Amino acid sequence: MPDLSVLAVAEPTLVAAYLVFGMVGFGTTLVAAPILAHLLPVSTIVPALAVTDFIAACSGGFRFGP
């Protein structure tokens, strides 16, 4: 489990990244990955962001339709 300092930086970073995603439809990885790379290994960040982006895009697609 990551320590609290990692969570204290990761949570606001992900909130800001997904606000950008909600406004423009892309950019989560562009915002979150450089900041999170200082805290976590890139081999962890990239798959985690890919899965969460897929879930966010699917939920928006199901909500608003094609």
N, CA, C and O atoms as a Tripos MOL2 file, in Angstrom:
@<TRIPOS>MOLECULE
protein
  264   263    66     0     0
PROTEIN
NO_CHARGES

@<TRIPOS>ATOM
      1 N           0.8470   -1.1830    0.0000 N.3       1 MET1
      2 CA          0.0000    0.0000    0.0000 C.3       1 MET1
      3 C           0.8900    1.2430    0.0000 C.2       1 MET1
      4 O           1.8470    1.3200    0.7710 O.2       1 MET1
      5 N           0.5800    2.2160   -0.8600 N.am      2 PRO2
      6 CA          1.4100    3.4200   -0.8990 C.3       2 PRO2
      7 C           1.2670    4.2450    0.3820 C.2       2 PRO2
      8 O           0.2370    4.2130    1.0540 O.2       2 PRO2
      9 N           2.3160    4.9690    0.6900 N.am      3 ASP3
     10 CA          2.2390    5.8000    1.8900 C.3       3 ASP3
     11 C           1.3690    7.0350    1.6390 C.2       3 ASP3
     12 O           0.9670    7.3140    0.5100 O.2       3 ASP3
     13 N           1.0980    7.7510    2.7010 N.am      4 LEU4
     14 CA          0.1630    8.8740    2.6230 C.3       4 LEU4
     15 C           0.6750   10.0310    1.7670 C.2       4 LEU4
     16 O          -0.1240   10.7620    1.1820 O.2       4 LEU4
     17 N           1.9810   10.2070    1.6860 N.am      5 SER5
     18 CA          2.5000   11.3010    0.8580 C.3       5 SER5
     19 C           2.2220   11.0460   -0.6270 C.2       5 SER5
     20 O           1.9470   11.9820   -1.3770 O.2       5 SER5
     21 N           2.2930    9.7890   -1.0490 N.am      6 VAL6
     22 CA          1.9700    9.4570   -2.4410 C.3       6 VAL6
     23 C           0.4940    9.7020   -2.6980 C.2       6 VAL6
     24 O           0.1290   10.2770   -3.7240 O.2       6 VAL6
     25 N          -0.3530    9.2740   -1.7820 N.am      7 LEU7
     26 CA         -1.7930    9.4820   -1.9460 C.3       7 LEU7
     27 C          -2.1630   10.9600   -1.9060 C.2       7 LEU7
     28 O          -3.0760   11.3940   -2.6100 O.2       7 LEU7
     29 N          -1.4570   11.7330   -1.0850 N.am      8 ALA8
     30 CA         -1.7560   13.1640   -0.9740 C.3       8 ALA8
     31 C          -1.4580   13.9070   -2.2740 C.2       8 ALA8
     32 O          -2.0790   14.9340   -2.5490 O.2       8 ALA8
     33 N          -0.5350   13.4130   -3.0630 N.am      9 VAL9
     34 CA         -0.2260   14.0360   -4.3510 C.3       9 VAL9
     35 C          -1.0330   13.3910   -5.4740 C.2       9 VAL9
     36 O          -1.4760   14.0830   -6.3910 O.2       9 VAL9
     37 N          -1.2260   12.0850   -5.4120 N.am     10 ALA10
     38 CA         -1.8970   11.3630   -6.5010 C.3      10 ALA10
     39 C          -3.3780   11.7180   -6.6060 C.2      10 ALA10
     40 O          -3.8930   11.8680   -7.7140 O.2      10 ALA10
     41 N          -4.0600   11.8520   -5.4980 N.am     11 GLU11
     42 CA         -5.5010   12.1270   -5.5490 C.3      11 GLU11
     43 C          -5.8300   13.4600   -6.2180 C.2      11 GLU11
     44 O          -6.6450   13.4710   -7.1410 O.2      11 GLU11
     45 N          -5.2390   14.5900   -5.8010 N.am     12 PRO12
     46 CA         -5.5570   15.8410   -6.5040 C.3      12 PRO12
     47 C          -5.0910   15.8410   -7.9630 C.2      12 PRO12
     48 O          -5.7110   16.4760   -8.8150 O.2      12 PRO12
     49 N          -4.0030   15.1290   -8.2440 N.am     13 THR13
     50 CA         -3.5340   15.0200   -9.6250 C.3      13 THR13
     51 C          -4.5600   14.3080  -10.4870 C.2      13 THR13
     52 O          -4.8580   14.7570  -11.5940 O.2      13 THR13
     53 N          -5.1020   13.2070   -9.9950 N.am     14 LEU14
     54 CA         -6.0960   12.4590  -10.7640 C.3      14 LEU14
     55 C          -7.4070   13.2220  -10.8830 C.2      14 LEU14
     56 O          -8.0780   13.1400  -11.9120 O.2      14 LEU14
     57 N          -7.7760   13.9560   -9.8560 N.am     15 VAL15
     58 CA         -8.9980   14.7740   -9.9430 C.3      15 VAL15
     59 C          -8.8320   15.8320  -11.0310 C.2      15 VAL15
     60 O          -9.7310   16.0280  -11.8490 O.2      15 VAL15
     61 N          -7.6970   16.5070  -11.0420 N.am     16 ALA16
     62 CA         -7.4510   17.5240  -12.0710 C.3      16 ALA16
     63 C          -7.4020   16.8940  -13.4640 C.2      16 ALA16
     64 O          -7.9260   17.4610  -14.4220 O.2      16 ALA16
     65 N          -6.7780   15.7320  -13.5750 N.am     17 ALA17
     66 CA         -6.6810   15.0640  -14.8750 C.3      17 ALA17
     67 C          -8.0540   14.6580  -15.3950 C.2      17 ALA17
     68 O          -8.3300   14.7910  -16.5870 O.2      17 ALA17
     69 N          -8.9080   14.1690  -14.5160 N.am     18 TYR18
     70 CA        -10.2340   13.7570  -14.9810 C.3      18 TYR18
     71 C         -11.1770   14.9390  -15.1670 C.2      18 TYR18
     72 O         -12.1710   14.8120  -15.8830 O.2      18 TYR18
     73 N         -10.9030   16.0670  -14.5570 N.am     19 LEU19
     74 CA        -11.6380   17.2830  -14.9050 C.3      19 LEU19
     75 C         -11.3160   17.6960  -16.3390 C.2      19 LEU19
     76 O         -12.2070   18.0850  -17.0950 O.2      19 LEU19
     77 N         -10.0470   17.6100  -16.7060 N.am     20 VAL20
     78 CA         -9.6540   17.8950  -18.0870 C.3      20 VAL20
     79 C         -10.3180   16.8990  -19.0300 C.2      20 VAL20
     80 O         -10.8270   17.2870  -20.0820 O.2      20 VAL20
     81 N         -10.3180   15.6220  -18.6650 N.am     21 PHE21
     82 CA        -10.9570   14.5950  -19.4960 C.3      21 PHE21
     83 C         -12.4420   14.8780  -19.6650 C.2      21 PHE21
     84 O         -12.9860   14.6970  -20.7550 O.2      21 PHE21
     85 N         -13.0960   15.3140  -18.6130 N.am     22 GLY22
     86 CA        -14.5210   15.6150  -18.6960 C.3      22 GLY22
     87 C         -14.8200   16.8150  -19.5740 C.2      22 GLY22
     88 O         -15.8670   16.8670  -20.2200 O.2      22 GLY22
     89 N         -13.9110   17.7790  -19.6030 N.am     23 MET23
     90 CA        -14.1470   18.9770  -20.4070 C.3      23 MET23
     91 C         -13.8210   18.7860  -21.8790 C.2      23 MET23
     92 O         -14.5720   19.2410  -22.7410 O.2      23 MET23
     93 N         -12.7140   18.1210  -22.1810 N.am     24 VAL24
     94 CA        -12.2810   18.0300  -23.5720 C.3      24 VAL24
     95 C         -12.3160   16.6180  -24.1440 C.2      24 VAL24
     96 O         -12.1840   16.4550  -25.3570 O.2      24 VAL24
     97 N         -12.4890   15.5970  -23.3180 N.am     25 GLY25
     98 CA        -12.6020   14.2320  -23.8090 C.3      25 GLY25
     99 C         -11.2900   13.4860  -23.9530 C.2      25 GLY25
    100 O         -11.2950   12.3200  -24.3480 O.2      25 GLY25
    101 N         -10.1750   14.1120  -23.6500 N.am     26 PHE26
    102 CA         -8.8750   13.4400  -23.6750 C.3      26 PHE26
    103 C          -7.9440   14.2220  -22.7670 C.2      26 PHE26
    104 O          -8.3250   15.2720  -22.2470 O.2      26 PHE26
    105 N          -6.7460   13.7340  -22.5700 N.am     27 GLY27
    106 CA         -5.7560   14.4870  -21.8230 C.3      27 GLY27
    107 C          -5.4730   13.9900  -20.4270 C.2      27 GLY27
    108 O          -4.6570   14.5770  -19.7170 O.2      27 GLY27
    109 N          -6.1270   12.9230  -20.0170 N.am     28 THR28
    110 CA         -5.8820   12.4190  -18.6670 C.3      28 THR28
    111 C          -4.4250   12.0260  -18.4940 C.2      28 THR28
    112 O          -3.7830   12.4200  -17.5200 O.2      28 THR28
    113 N          -3.9110   11.2620  -19.4230 N.am     29 THR29
    114 CA         -2.5310   10.7990  -19.3160 C.3      29 THR29
    115 C          -1.5550   11.9560  -19.4780 C.2      29 THR29
    116 O          -0.4970   11.9640  -18.8470 O.2      29 THR29
    117 N          -1.8930   12.9260  -20.3090 N.am     30 LEU30
    118 CA         -1.0080   14.0790  -20.4940 C.3      30 LEU30
    119 C          -0.8650   14.8980  -19.2180 C.2      30 LEU30
    120 O           0.1870   15.4870  -18.9700 O.2      30 LEU30
    121 N          -1.9130   14.9340  -18.4150 N.am     31 VAL31
    122 CA         -1.8780   15.7040  -17.1710 C.3      31 VAL31
    123 C          -1.3050   14.8690  -16.0320 C.2      31 VAL31
    124 O          -0.4540   15.3440  -15.2800 O.2      31 VAL31
    125 N          -1.7660   13.6330  -15.9020 N.am     32 ALA32
    126 CA         -1.4480   12.8380  -14.7200 C.3      32 ALA32
    127 C          -0.0910   12.1380  -14.7830 C.2      32 ALA32
    128 O           0.6200   12.0930  -13.7800 O.2      32 ALA32
    129 N           0.2760   11.6000  -15.9280 N.am     33 ALA33
    130 CA          1.4750   10.7630  -16.0110 C.3      33 ALA33
    131 C           2.7690   11.4810  -15.6140 C.2      33 ALA33
    132 O           3.5570   10.9010  -14.8670 O.2      33 ALA33
    133 N           3.0300   12.7000  -16.0690 N.am     34 PRO34
    134 CA          4.2950   13.3330  -15.6690 C.3      34 PRO34
    135 C           4.4050   13.5710  -14.1650 C.2      34 PRO34
    136 O           5.4900   13.4540  -13.5950 O.2      34 PRO34
    137 N           3.3020   13.9000  -13.5300 N.am     35 ILE35
    138 CA          3.3370   14.1520  -12.0860 C.3      35 ILE35
    139 C           3.4480   12.8430  -11.3190 C.2      35 ILE35
    140 O           4.2400   12.7290  -10.3840 O.2      35 ILE35
    141 N           2.6510   11.8560  -11.7180 N.am     36 LEU36
    142 CA          2.6900   10.5690  -11.0300 C.3      36 LEU36
    143 C           4.0030    9.8310  -11.2530 C.2      36 LEU36
    144 O           4.3840    8.9980  -10.4300 O.2      36 LEU36
    145 N           4.7010   10.1180  -12.3430 N.am     37 ALA37
    146 CA          5.9780    9.4520  -12.6200 C.3      37 ALA37
    147 C           7.0440    9.8000  -11.5890 C.2      37 ALA37
    148 O           8.0200    9.0660  -11.4380 O.2      37 ALA37
    149 N           6.8690   10.9000  -10.8860 N.am     38 HIS38
    150 CA          7.8000   11.2460   -9.8140 C.3      38 HIS38
    151 C           7.5660   10.3930   -8.5720 C.2      38 HIS38
    152 O           8.4370   10.2980   -7.7070 O.2      38 HIS38
    153 N           6.3940    9.7740   -8.4830 N.am     39 LEU39
    154 CA          6.0240    9.0390   -7.2780 C.3      39 LEU39
    155 C           5.9720    7.5300   -7.4600 C.2      39 LEU39
    156 O           6.3020    6.7790   -6.5430 O.2      39 LEU39
    157 N           5.5580    7.0850   -8.6390 N.am     40 LEU40
    158 CA          5.3320    5.6650   -8.9010 C.3      40 LEU40
    159 C           6.0790    5.2520  -10.1610 C.2      40 LEU40
    160 O           6.4050    6.1010  -10.9910 O.2      40 LEU40
    161 N           6.3540    3.9590  -10.3180 N.am     41 PRO41
    162 CA          7.0010    3.5060  -11.5570 C.3      41 PRO41
    163 C           6.0730    3.6600  -12.7660 C.2      41 PRO41
    164 O           4.8620    3.4720  -12.6580 O.2      41 PRO41
    165 N           6.6470    3.9970  -13.8940 N.am     42 VAL42
    166 CA          5.8670    4.2010  -15.1130 C.3      42 VAL42
    167 C           5.1580    2.9100  -15.5150 C.2      42 VAL42
    168 O           4.0700    2.9510  -16.0880 O.2      42 VAL42
    169 N           5.7710    1.7690  -15.2170 N.am     43 SER43
    170 CA          5.1420    0.4850  -15.5470 C.3      43 SER43
    171 C           3.8670    0.2490  -14.7480 C.2      43 SER43
    172 O           3.0790   -0.6270  -15.1030 O.2      43 SER43
    173 N           3.6510    0.9920  -13.7010 N.am     44 THR44
    174 CA          2.4060    0.9250  -12.9290 C.3      44 THR44
    175 C           1.4200    1.9830  -13.4040 C.2      44 THR44
    176 O           0.2170    1.7290  -13.4730 O.2      44 THR44
    177 N           1.9210    3.1570  -13.7290 N.am     45 ILE45
    178 CA          1.0610    4.2900  -14.0790 C.3      45 ILE45
    179 C           0.3290    4.0660  -15.4020 C.2      45 ILE45
    180 O          -0.8800    4.2830  -15.4840 O.2      45 ILE45
    181 N           1.0410    3.6410  -16.4230 N.am     46 VAL46
    182 CA          0.4560    3.5420  -17.7670 C.3      46 VAL46
    183 C          -0.7120    2.5560  -17.8170 C.2      46 VAL46
    184 O          -1.7720    2.9230  -18.3230 O.2      46 VAL46
    185 N          -0.5750    1.3220  -17.3180 N.am     47 PRO47
    186 CA         -1.7390    0.4250  -17.3510 C.3      47 PRO47
    187 C          -2.8950    0.9110  -16.4810 C.2      47 PRO47
    188 O          -4.0580    0.7560  -16.8520 O.2      47 PRO47
    189 N          -2.5840    1.4950  -15.3350 N.am     48 ALA48
    190 CA         -3.6490    1.9810  -14.4520 C.3      48 ALA48
    191 C          -4.4380    3.1050  -15.1160 C.2      48 ALA48
    192 O          -5.6670    3.1220  -15.0450 O.2      48 ALA48
    193 N          -3.7510    4.0340  -15.7560 N.am     49 LEU49
    194 CA         -4.4470    5.1190  -16.4490 C.3      49 LEU49
    195 C          -5.2000    4.6130  -17.6740 C.2      49 LEU49
    196 O          -6.2690    5.1300  -17.9970 O.2      49 LEU49
    197 N          -4.6590    3.6140  -18.3560 N.am     50 ALA50
    198 CA         -5.3570    3.0590  -19.5190 C.3      50 ALA50
    199 C          -6.6790    2.4200  -19.1110 C.2      50 ALA50
    200 O          -7.6970    2.6130  -19.7750 O.2      50 ALA50
    201 N          -6.6610    1.6670  -18.0280 N.am     51 VAL51
    202 CA         -7.8930    1.0110  -17.5630 C.3      51 VAL51
    203 C          -8.9020    2.0450  -17.0780 C.2      51 VAL51
    204 O         -10.0830    1.9550  -17.4130 O.2      51 VAL51
    205 N          -8.4590    3.0190  -16.2970 N.am     52 THR52
    206 CA         -9.4040    4.0180  -15.7900 C.3      52 THR52
    207 C          -9.9410    4.9090  -16.9090 C.2      52 THR52
    208 O         -11.1010    5.3160  -16.8630 O.2      52 THR52
    209 N          -9.1160    5.2170  -17.9130 N.am     53 ASP53
    210 CA         -9.6100    5.9800  -19.0710 C.3      53 ASP53
    211 C         -10.6550    5.1860  -19.8430 C.2      53 ASP53
    212 O         -11.6630    5.7410  -20.2790 O.2      53 ASP53
    213 N         -10.4180    3.8940  -20.0120 N.am     54 PHE54
    214 CA        -11.3840    3.0450  -20.7110 C.3      54 PHE54
    215 C         -12.7160    3.0160  -19.9670 C.2      54 PHE54
    216 O         -13.7770    3.1240  -20.5810 O.2      54 PHE54
    217 N         -12.6590    2.8710  -18.6570 N.am     55 ILE55
    218 CA        -13.8890    2.8430  -17.8550 C.3      55 ILE55
    219 C         -14.6100    4.1860  -17.9290 C.2      55 ILE55
    220 O         -15.8320    4.2280  -18.0710 O.2      55 ILE55
    221 N         -13.8630    5.2780  -17.8350 N.am     56 ALA56
    222 CA        -14.4870    6.6060  -17.9030 C.3      56 ALA56
    223 C         -15.1090    6.8580  -19.2720 C.2      56 ALA56
    224 O         -16.2030    7.4160  -19.3590 O.2      56 ALA56
    225 N         -14.4310    6.4550  -20.3320 N.am     57 ALA57
    226 CA        -14.9740    6.6570  -21.6750 C.3      57 ALA57
    227 C         -16.2080    5.7930  -21.9070 C.2      57 ALA57
    228 O         -17.1730    6.2440  -22.5250 O.2      57 ALA57
    229 N         -16.1860    4.5660  -21.4220 N.am     58 CYS58
    230 CA        -17.3580    3.6870  -21.5800 C.3      58 CYS58
    231 C         -18.5460    4.2050  -20.7890 C.2      58 CYS58
    232 O         -19.6770    4.1710  -21.2740 O.2      58 CYS58
    233 N         -18.3050    4.6800  -19.5860 N.am     59 SER59
    234 CA        -19.4260    5.1860  -18.7930 C.3      59 SER59
    235 C         -20.0290    6.4250  -19.4440 C.2      59 SER59
    236 O         -21.2470    6.6040  -19.4130 O.2      59 SER59
    237 N         -19.2110    7.2700  -20.0240 N.am     60 GLY60
    238 CA        -19.7340    8.4230  -20.7500 C.3      60 GLY60
    239 C         -20.4660    8.0140  -22.0070 C.2      60 GLY60
    240 O         -21.4750    8.6200  -22.3680 O.2      60 GLY60
    241 N         -19.9680    6.9920  -22.6750 N.am     61 GLY61
    242 CA        -20.6280    6.5030  -23.8780 C.3      61 GLY61
    243 C         -21.9740    5.8740  -23.5870 C.2      61 GLY61
    244 O         -22.9270    6.0630  -24.3430 O.2      61 GLY61
    245 N         -22.0600    5.1330  -22.5030 N.am     62 PHE62
    246 CA        -23.3390    4.5250  -22.1320 C.3      62 PHE62
    247 C         -24.3350    5.5770  -21.6600 C.2      62 PHE62
    248 O         -25.5390    5.4460  -21.8780 O.2      62 PHE62
    249 N         -23.8270    6.6110  -21.0190 N.am     63 ARG63
    250 CA        -24.7100    7.6460  -20.4960 C.3      63 ARG63
    251 C         -25.2730    8.5160  -21.6120 C.2      63 ARG63
    252 O         -26.4680    8.8080  -21.6300 O.2      63 ARG63
    253 N         -24.4240    8.9280  -22.5370 N.am     64 PHE64
    254 CA        -24.8380    9.8770  -23.5660 C.3      64 PHE64
    255 C         -25.1260    9.2340  -24.9170 C.2      64 PHE64
    256 O         -25.6280    9.9030  -25.8200 O.2      64 PHE64
    257 N         -24.8220    7.9730  -25.0670 N.am     65 GLY65
    258 CA        -25.0970    7.2760  -26.3180 C.3      65 GLY65
    259 C         -24.0410    7.5260  -27.3730 C.2      65 GLY65
    260 O         -23.1430    8.3440  -27.1740 O.2      65 GLY65
    261 N         -24.1400    6.8260  -28.5000 N.am     66 PRO66
    262 CA        -23.1290    6.9770  -29.5570 C.3      66 PRO66
    263 C         -23.2620    8.2960  -30.3000 C.2      66 PRO66
    264 O         -22.4870    8.5710  -31.2160 O.2      66 PRO66
@<TRIPOS>BOND
     1     1     2 1
     2     2     3 1
     3     3     4 2
     4     3     5 am
     5     5     6 1
     6     6     7 1
     7     7     8 2
     8     7     9 am
     9     9    10 1
    10    10    11 1
    11    11    12 2
    12    11    13 am
    13    13    14 1
    14    14    15 1
    15    15    16 2
    16    15    17 am
    17    17    18 1
    18    18    19 1
    19    19    20 2
    20    19    21 am
    21    21    22 1
    22    22    23 1
    23    23    24 2
    24    23    25 am
    25    25    26 1
    26    26    27 1
    27    27    28 2
    28    27    29 am
    29    29    30 1
    30    30    31 1
    31    31    32 2
    32    31    33 am
    33    33    34 1
    34    34    35 1
    35    35    36 2
    36    35    37 am
    37    37    38 1
    38    38    39 1
    39    39    40 2
    40    39    41 am
    41    41    42 1
    42    42    43 1
    43    43    44 2
    44    43    45 am
    45    45    46 1
    46    46    47 1
    47    47    48 2
    48    47    49 am
    49    49    50 1
    50    50    51 1
    51    51    52 2
    52    51    53 am
    53    53    54 1
    54    54    55 1
    55    55    56 2
    56    55    57 am
    57    57    58 1
    58    58    59 1
    59    59    60 2
    60    59    61 am
    61    61    62 1
    62    62    63 1
    63    63    64 2
    64    63    65 am
    65    65    66 1
    66    66    67 1
    67    67    68 2
    68    67    69 am
    69    69    70 1
    70    70    71 1
    71    71    72 2
    72    71    73 am
    73    73    74 1
    74    74    75 1
    75    75    76 2
    76    75    77 am
    77    77    78 1
    78    78    79 1
    79    79    80 2
    80    79    81 am
    81    81    82 1
    82    82    83 1
    83    83    84 2
    84    83    85 am
    85    85    86 1
    86    86    87 1
    87    87    88 2
    88    87    89 am
    89    89    90 1
    90    90    91 1
    91    91    92 2
    92    91    93 am
    93    93    94 1
    94    94    95 1
    95    95    96 2
    96    95    97 am
    97    97    98 1
    98    98    99 1
    99    99   100 2
   100    99   101 am
   101   101   102 1
   102   102   103 1
   103   103   104 2
   104   103   105 am
   105   105   106 1
   106   106   107 1
   107   107   108 2
   108   107   109 am
   109   109   110 1
   110   110   111 1
   111   111   112 2
   112   111   113 am
   113   113   114 1
   114   114   115 1
   115   115   116 2
   116   115   117 am
   117   117   118 1
   118   118   119 1
   119   119   120 2
   120   119   121 am
   121   121   122 1
   122   122   123 1
   123   123   124 2
   124   123   125 am
   125   125   126 1
   126   126   127 1
   127   127   128 2
   128   127   129 am
   129   129   130 1
   130   130   131 1
   131   131   132 2
   132   131   133 am
   133   133   134 1
   134   134   135 1
   135   135   136 2
   136   135   137 am
   137   137   138 1
   138   138   139 1
   139   139   140 2
   140   139   141 am
   141   141   142 1
   142   142   143 1
   143   143   144 2
   144   143   145 am
   145   145   146 1
   146   146   147 1
   147   147   148 2
   148   147   149 am
   149   149   150 1
   150   150   151 1
   151   151   152 2
   152   151   153 am
   153   153   154 1
   154   154   155 1
   155   155   156 2
   156   155   157 am
   157   157   158 1
   158   158   159 1
   159   159   160 2
   160   159   161 am
   161   161   162 1
   162   162   163 1
   163   163   164 2
   164   163   165 am
   165   165   166 1
   166   166   167 1
   167   167   168 2
   168   167   169 am
   169   169   170 1
   170   170   171 1
   171   171   172 2
   172   171   173 am
   173   173   174 1
   174   174   175 1
   175   175   176 2
   176   175   177 am
   177   177   178 1
   178   178   179 1
   179   179   180 2
   180   179   181 am
   181   181   182 1
   182   182   183 1
   183   183   184 2
   184   183   185 am
   185   185   186 1
   186   186   187 1
   187   187   188 2
   188   187   189 am
   189   189   190 1
   190   190   191 1
   191   191   192 2
   192   191   193 am
   193   193   194 1
   194   194   195 1
   195   195   196 2
   196   195   197 am
   197   197   198 1
   198   198   199 1
   199   199   200 2
   200   199   201 am
   201   201   202 1
   202   202   203 1
   203   203   204 2
   204   203   205 am
   205   205   206 1
   206   206   207 1
   207   207   208 2
   208   207   209 am
   209   209   210 1
   210   210   211 1
   211   211   212 2
   212   211   213 am
   213   213   214 1
   214   214   215 1
   215   215   216 2
   216   215   217 am
   217   217   218 1
   218   218   219 1
   219   219   220 2
   220   219   221 am
   221   221   222 1
   222   222   223 1
   223   223   224 2
   224   223   225 am
   225   225   226 1
   226   226   227 1
   227   227   228 2
   228   227   229 am
   229   229   230 1
   230   230   231 1
   231   231   232 2
   232   231   233 am
   233   233   234 1
   234   234   235 1
   235   235   236 2
   236   235   237 am
   237   237   238 1
   238   238   239 1
   239   239   240 2
   240   239   241 am
   241   241   242 1
   242   242   243 1
   243   243   244 2
   244   243   245 am
   245   245   246 1
   246   246   247 1
   247   247   248 2
   248   247   249 am
   249   249   250 1
   250   250   251 1
   251   251   252 2
   252   251   253 am
   253   253   254 1
   254   254   255 1
   255   255   256 2
   256   255   257 am
   257   257   258 1
   258   258   259 1
   259   259   260 2
   260   259   261 am
   261   261   262 1
   262   262   263 1
   263   263   264 2
@<TRIPOS>SUBSTRUCTURE
     1 MET1         2 RESIDUE 1 A MET
     2 PRO2         6 RESIDUE 1 A PRO
     3 ASP3        10 RESIDUE 1 A ASP
     4 LEU4        14 RESIDUE 1 A LEU
     5 SER5        18 RESIDUE 1 A SER
     6 VAL6        22 RESIDUE 1 A VAL
     7 LEU7        26 RESIDUE 1 A LEU
     8 ALA8        30 RESIDUE 1 A ALA
     9 VAL9        34 RESIDUE 1 A VAL
    10 ALA10       38 RESIDUE 1 A ALA
    11 GLU11       42 RESIDUE 1 A GLU
    12 PRO12       46 RESIDUE 1 A PRO
    13 THR13       50 RESIDUE 1 A THR
    14 LEU14       54 RESIDUE 1 A LEU
    15 VAL15       58 RESIDUE 1 A VAL
    16 ALA16       62 RESIDUE 1 A ALA
    17 ALA17       66 RESIDUE 1 A ALA
    18 TYR18       70 RESIDUE 1 A TYR
    19 LEU19       74 RESIDUE 1 A LEU
    20 VAL20       78 RESIDUE 1 A VAL
    21 PHE21       82 RESIDUE 1 A PHE
    22 GLY22       86 RESIDUE 1 A GLY
    23 MET23       90 RESIDUE 1 A MET
    24 VAL24       94 RESIDUE 1 A VAL
    25 GLY25       98 RESIDUE 1 A GLY
    26 PHE26      102 RESIDUE 1 A PHE
    27 GLY27      106 RESIDUE 1 A GLY
    28 THR28      110 RESIDUE 1 A THR
    29 THR29      114 RESIDUE 1 A THR
    30 LEU30      118 RESIDUE 1 A LEU
    31 VAL31      122 RESIDUE 1 A VAL
    32 ALA32      126 RESIDUE 1 A ALA
    33 ALA33      130 RESIDUE 1 A ALA
    34 PRO34      134 RESIDUE 1 A PRO
    35 ILE35      138 RESIDUE 1 A ILE
    36 LEU36      142 RESIDUE 1 A LEU
    37 ALA37      146 RESIDUE 1 A ALA
    38 HIS38      150 RESIDUE 1 A HIS
    39 LEU39      154 RESIDUE 1 A LEU
    40 LEU40      158 RESIDUE 1 A LEU
    41 PRO41      162 RESIDUE 1 A PRO
    42 VAL42      166 RESIDUE 1 A VAL
    43 SER43      170 RESIDUE 1 A SER
    44 THR44      174 RESIDUE 1 A THR
    45 ILE45      178 RESIDUE 1 A ILE
    46 VAL46      182 RESIDUE 1 A VAL
    47 PRO47      186 RESIDUE 1 A PRO
    48 ALA48      190 RESIDUE 1 A ALA
    49 LEU49      194 RESIDUE 1 A LEU
    50 ALA50      198 RESIDUE 1 A ALA
    51 VAL51      202 RESIDUE 1 A VAL
    52 THR52      206 RESIDUE 1 A THR
    53 ASP53      210 RESIDUE 1 A ASP
    54 PHE54      214 RESIDUE 1 A PHE
    55 ILE55      218 RESIDUE 1 A ILE
    56 ALA56      222 RESIDUE 1 A ALA
    57 ALA57      226 RESIDUE 1 A ALA
    58 CYS58      230 RESIDUE 1 A CYS
    59 SER59      234 RESIDUE 1 A SER
    60 GLY60      238 RESIDUE 1 A GLY
    61 GLY61      242 RESIDUE 1 A GLY
    62 PHE62      246 RESIDUE 1 A PHE
    63 ARG63      250 RESIDUE 1 A ARG
    64 PHE64      254 RESIDUE 1 A PHE
    65 GLY65      258 RESIDUE 1 A GLY
    66 PRO66      262 RESIDUE 1 A PRO
